[in-house]
Amino acid sequence: MSKLMVEDGTHIQAPAERIWKILTDSAYIQQYMFGCVAESDWKPGSPLLWKGAADGHLYVKGRVVAIEPWSRLEYTVIGADMKLADVPENYLTIACKIEDRRDGTANLNLSMGDFNAVGEGKKRYEEAIAGGGWAPMLKKIKELAEEK
């Protein structure tokens, strides 16, 4: 069976360093991640917790998998309130790849999956697609990065 992924990307009129800051700084994260801030030291193997900025509730948890400043961030996620076993097999992997265009712009590509390999994968995939996939977040990340 092929992998079931949610993938999207956009070209941003901003340098890779700016996009990286938006992906890793909670002041920006809460503006595109449904009001959540990310708590992490951003080192491979470290926890990554997405908590409501207003209520402190833990909504999503995971671990940093790989980090290459200004080019690649990879981490796992699972909904903290899901009724799934908290085992690595139920975590989805999110990959953020920044391609520096060397002209002060960059491409940002995001992927999440493999939904076929996790518990309730079909349901989780359908929920991601119903929510617009990456499009709403990419739009806001692009706006934040291109702000003067």
C-alpha positions in Angstrom: 0.0 0.0 0.0 1.3 3.4 -0.9 1.9 6.1 1.7 -1.1 8.4 2.6 0.3 11.9 3.0 -1.0 15.5 3.3 1.5 17.6 1.4 1.6 21.2 0.2 4.0 24.1 -0.4 4.4 27.7 -1.3 6.9 30.2 -2.5 7.6 33.0 0.0 9.1 36.4 -0.6 11.3 36.2 2.5 14.7 34.6 3.3 14.9 31.1 4.7 16.1 32.5 8.1 12.8 34.5 8.5 10.7 31.4 7.6 12.7 29.3 10.1 12.0 31.8 12.9 8.3 31.6 12.1 8.4 27.8 12.3 10.2 27.7 15.6 9.3 30.8 17.6 6.1 30.5 19.7 5.3 34.2 19.3 4.7 33.4 15.6 3.5 29.8 16.0 0.4 30.7 18.0 -0.7 32.9 15.1 -1.0 30.0 12.6 -1.3 27.0 14.9 -4.8 27.5 16.3 -3.7 29.6 19.2 -1.1 27.1 20.4 2.4 27.7 21.5 5.2 25.2 21.0 7.3 24.2 24.0 10.6 22.6 23.0 14.4 23.1 23.1 14.4 22.2 19.4 17.0 19.4 19.7 16.6 16.0 18.2 14.9 13.6 20.6 13.5 16.4 22.7 9.8 16.7 23.5 7.6 19.1 21.5 4.4 20.1 23.2 1.7 22.2 21.6 -0.3 24.0 24.4 -3.2 26.5 24.2 -1.8 30.0 24.7 -5.0 31.0 26.5 -5.7 27.9 28.5 -2.4 26.0 28.8 -4.1 22.8 27.8 -1.9 20.2 26.1 -3.4 19.6 22.6 -0.7 17.9 20.7 2.6 16.2 21.7 5.5 14.7 19.9 9.3 14.7 19.6 11.8 16.6 17.5 13.2 14.1 15.0 15.6 16.2 13.0 16.6 19.8 12.8 18.8 21.6 10.3 18.4 25.3 10.9 17.0 27.3 8.0 16.4 24.2 5.9 14.7 21.2 7.6 12.6 20.5 10.7 11.0 17.1 11.3 8.9 16.1 14.3 6.2 13.6 15.3 2.7 14.4 16.6 -0.3 12.8 18.2 -3.4 14.5 19.6 -3.0 14.5 23.4 -6.8 13.9 23.8 -7.0 11.1 21.3 -8.1 7.7 22.5 -5.1 6.0 20.9 -2.3 4.2 22.6 0.6 6.6 23.2 3.1 4.5 21.3 5.5 5.6 18.5 3.4 3.6 15.9 0.5 6.1 16.4 2.5 9.3 15.9 2.5 11.0 12.5 5.7 12.6 11.1 5.6 16.2 10.0 8.4 17.4 7.7 9.1 21.1 7.0 11.5 21.8 4.2 12.8 25.2 3.3 14.5 25.6 0.0 16.6 28.8 0.0 16.4 30.4 -3.5 19.5 32.7 -2.8 17.5 35.7 -4.0 16.0 36.6 -0.7 13.1 34.2 -1.2 12.4 30.6 -0.4 10.1 27.7 -1.0 8.4 26.0 2.0 7.1 22.5 1.7 5.2 20.7 4.4 4.2 17.1 4.7 2.4 14.9 7.2 1.9 11.2 7.3 2.0 8.2 6.7 -1.7 8.0 7.7 -1.8 4.4 6.5 0.7 3.4 9.2 -1.1 4.9 12.3 -4.2 4.1 14.4 -7.4 5.6 13.0 -5.3 6.8 10.1 -8.2 7.1 7.6 -10.2 9.2 10.1 -7.2 11.4 10.9 -6.4 11.9 7.2 -10.0 12.8 6.4 -10.0 15.3 9.4 -6.8 16.9 8.1 -8.2 17.2 4.6 -11.6 18.6 5.8 -9.6 21.3 7.7 -8.0 22.4 4.5 -4.8 20.4 4.8 -1.7 22.7 5.0 -3.3 25.5 3.0 -4.6 27.6 6.0 -1.3 27.4 7.9 0.8 28.0 4.7 -1.2 31.1 4.0 -0.6 32.5 7.4 3.1 31.6 7.5 3.5 33.3 4.2 1.7 36.4 5.4 3.9 36.5 8.6 7.1 36.0 6.7 6.3 38.6 4.1 5.3 41.3 6.6 7.5 44.3 6.7 
